[in-house]
Protein backbone atom coordinates (compact mmCIF):
# COMPACT_ATOMS: atom_id res chain seq x y z
CA UNK A 1 0.00 0.00 0.00
CA UNK A 2 1.18 3.54 -0.75
CA UNK A 3 -0.19 6.89 0.31
CA UNK A 4 -1.32 9.02 -2.64
CA UNK A 5 -0.06 12.54 -3.22
CA UNK A 6 -3.47 13.87 -2.14
CA UNK A 7 -3.25 11.74 1.01
CA UNK A 8 0.14 13.28 1.83
CA UNK A 9 -1.31 16.77 1.48
CA UNK A 10 -4.26 15.99 3.77
CA UNK A 11 -1.97 14.37 6.36
CA UNK A 12 0.35 17.38 6.37
CA UNK A 13 -2.67 19.69 6.75
CA UNK A 14 -3.82 17.70 9.79
CA UNK A 15 -0.44 18.33 11.44
CA UNK A 16 -0.94 22.10 11.36
CA UNK A 17 -4.48 22.13 12.69
CA UNK A 18 -6.92 21.96 9.83
CA UNK A 19 -8.62 19.22 11.91
CA UNK A 20 -8.14 17.86 15.44
CA UNK A 21 -5.46 18.77 17.96
CA UNK A 22 -2.71 20.52 16.05
CA UNK A 23 0.98 20.71 16.79
CA UNK A 24 1.84 24.36 17.01
CA UNK A 25 4.16 25.00 19.96
CA UNK A 26 7.94 24.82 20.03
CA UNK A 27 9.99 24.38 23.19
CA UNK A 28 13.73 24.67 23.75
CA UNK A 29 15.88 23.29 26.54
CA UNK A 30 19.36 22.59 27.85
CA UNK A 31 19.66 18.82 28.34
CA UNK A 32 19.08 15.75 26.16
CA UNK A 33 15.65 14.77 24.85
CA UNK A 34 13.79 11.95 26.57
CA UNK A 35 11.35 9.52 24.96
CA UNK A 36 8.41 11.96 24.92
CA UNK A 37 9.75 15.22 26.35
CA UNK A 38 12.72 17.51 26.65
CA UNK A 39 15.32 16.69 29.28
CA UNK A 40 15.17 20.23 30.68
CA UNK A 41 12.68 22.62 29.12
CA UNK A 42 13.15 26.37 29.61
CA UNK A 43 10.11 28.04 31.14
CA UNK A 44 11.43 31.57 31.73
CA UNK A 45 14.06 34.08 30.58
CA UNK A 46 12.18 34.63 27.33
CA UNK A 47 12.68 30.98 26.40
CA UNK A 48 9.31 29.40 27.31
CA UNK A 49 7.24 27.57 24.69
CA UNK A 50 6.09 29.70 21.79
CA UNK A 51 3.19 29.32 19.41
CA UNK A 52 4.45 28.65 15.91
CA UNK A 53 3.65 30.09 12.53
CA UNK A 54 2.48 27.07 10.49
CA UNK A 55 2.32 26.50 6.76
CA UNK A 56 2.36 23.81 4.12
CA UNK A 57 5.32 23.76 1.75
CA UNK A 58 6.37 21.52 -1.11
CA UNK A 59 9.38 19.22 -0.76
CA UNK A 60 8.71 16.33 -3.16
CA UNK A 61 5.01 16.67 -4.03
CA UNK A 62 2.62 19.59 -3.58
CA UNK A 63 2.08 20.49 0.10
CA UNK A 64 3.71 17.33 1.48
CA UNK A 65 5.54 19.14 4.30
CA UNK A 66 4.27 20.94 7.40
CA UNK A 67 6.54 23.80 8.43
CA UNK A 68 6.61 25.23 11.97
CA UNK A 69 8.51 28.45 12.80
CA UNK A 70 9.05 29.69 16.35
CA UNK A 71 10.92 32.74 17.63
CA UNK A 72 12.16 33.69 21.08
CA UNK A 73 13.67 36.93 22.43
CA UNK A 74 16.10 35.67 25.03
CA UNK A 75 16.08 37.62 28.32
CA UNK A 76 19.13 36.07 30.03
CA UNK A 77 22.16 34.12 28.76
CA UNK A 78 21.53 30.41 28.20
CA UNK A 79 22.76 27.43 26.20
CA UNK A 80 20.21 25.68 23.94
CA UNK A 81 20.84 21.98 23.29
CA UNK A 82 17.41 20.52 22.46
CA UNK A 83 14.02 21.36 20.95
CA UNK A 84 10.56 19.81 20.82
CA UNK A 85 7.33 20.32 18.86
CA UNK A 86 4.17 20.02 20.99
CA UNK A 87 0.38 20.38 20.71
CA UNK A 88 -0.05 22.48 23.88
CA UNK A 89 1.54 25.62 25.29
CA UNK A 90 2.59 24.05 28.62
CA UNK A 91 2.06 20.28 28.48
CA UNK A 92 0.60 18.17 25.65
CA UNK A 93 2.07 15.57 23.36
CA UNK A 94 5.27 15.86 21.40
CA UNK A 95 5.40 15.21 17.68
CA UNK A 96 9.15 15.62 17.26
CA UNK A 97 12.15 16.05 19.57
CA UNK A 98 15.82 16.59 18.74
CA UNK A 99 19.16 17.25 20.34
CA UNK A 100 21.21 19.99 18.70
CA UNK A 101 24.73 21.26 19.17
CA UNK A 102 25.17 23.81 21.93
CA UNK A 103 23.90 27.23 20.88
CA UNK A 104 24.90 30.11 23.16
CA UNK A 105 22.20 32.78 23.34
CA UNK A 106 22.74 36.07 25.10
CA UNK A 107 20.36 38.57 26.63
CA UNK A 108 18.45 40.34 23.85
CA UNK A 109 19.29 37.72 21.21
CA UNK A 110 16.52 36.48 18.94
CA UNK A 111 16.54 32.71 18.44
CA UNK A 112 14.44 31.41 15.55
CA UNK A 113 13.78 27.75 14.85
CA UNK A 114 12.19 26.21 11.75
CA UNK A 115 11.00 22.60 11.88
CA UNK A 116 9.82 20.78 8.74
CA UNK A 117 7.87 17.52 8.88
CA UNK A 118 7.63 15.84 5.48
CA UNK A 119 4.97 13.21 4.88
CA UNK A 120 6.35 10.61 2.52
N, C-alpha and C positions, 0 to 999 in steps of 0.2 A: 504494500500500500504506500502511496505517496500523497503528500499534501499538495493540492493545486496552488497555482499562483494566487488565485482569489482567496483561498483558505489561509495562505500566509498573510495576506493583507488584513483579513478579518482578525486573525490571531494577534497581529501586531497592534491593531486598533484596540483590542480588548486590554492589552497591557497598559495603555495610556488613558483608560477610563471611559471609553465609549459605551461600556456596559460593565456592571459589577464593581467590585472593589479594586480601584486602580492603584498602580504603583507610581507614586509621585513625590516621594520624599527622599532626599539624600542625607546621609549621615557620614561624618568623618571621625576618626579616632586615632589613638596612639599606641596600639598594641598589635596583636595578630588576630585575624578573624577566627571566630568559632564556627561551629556547624551552622547555626542559624542567626548569629548576631555578631556584632563587633566585639573585640576583646575589651576595649575601653573606648566608649563613645563619649565625645565631648558634648557637654550640655550647657556650657557657658562660654564666656570670652569671645562672643560673636561666632562661635563654632557649633552651635546647636543645629539640629536637623533643619533643613530648608525645603520648602515646597519647590518642585522643579517646574521648568518650562518644558512641556512635552510636545513632540511632533513625530510624524511619520516621515521617514526618508527612504530613498531607494539605494540599496546596496547591490543586489543581484537582479531582483525583479521589483516591479513597482510597489512601493510602500511596504517592503518586507522587513523594515527595521524601525523599532521604536527608539527614539532619542530623548534622553533626559538630561537637562542642564540645570545645575545648581550653582549658586554663588554665595560666598560668605565674605563679610568684612571682618577680619580678625581684630579682636580688641586687645589681646595680650599675646606675647610670643608663645608659640607652641610648635611641636613637631608632628606632622601628619604622616601616618604609616598605613592607614587602612580606610576603606570606604564601604558603604552599604546602601542599597536601594530598597526602600520600604514602602508599605501601603498605609502608613499612619505617621502622624507628626511626632509621636512620643513612644509608641510601642509598635504593634502590628507585626506583619510577616515580612521577611526579606525575600526579594527576588534574586538579588545578586550581591555577592560580597567579594572583596579582593584586598590583598595586601599590596602595598606599593612601596617603592623606595622612600626613604625619609625625606620629607619636604619641610624645610624650615620656613615658617610663616611668622612675620613680625607684626607688631601692633600697627594697624592701619592698612595692612596688606589686603588685597582682594584675591581670594582663592576661588577659581572657577573649575568645575568638574563636569565633563560631558561623558555620559554612559550611553552606549549603543547596544541594543539587544536585537540581534538579527534572528528572524524566524526562517529556518531553512530545513 
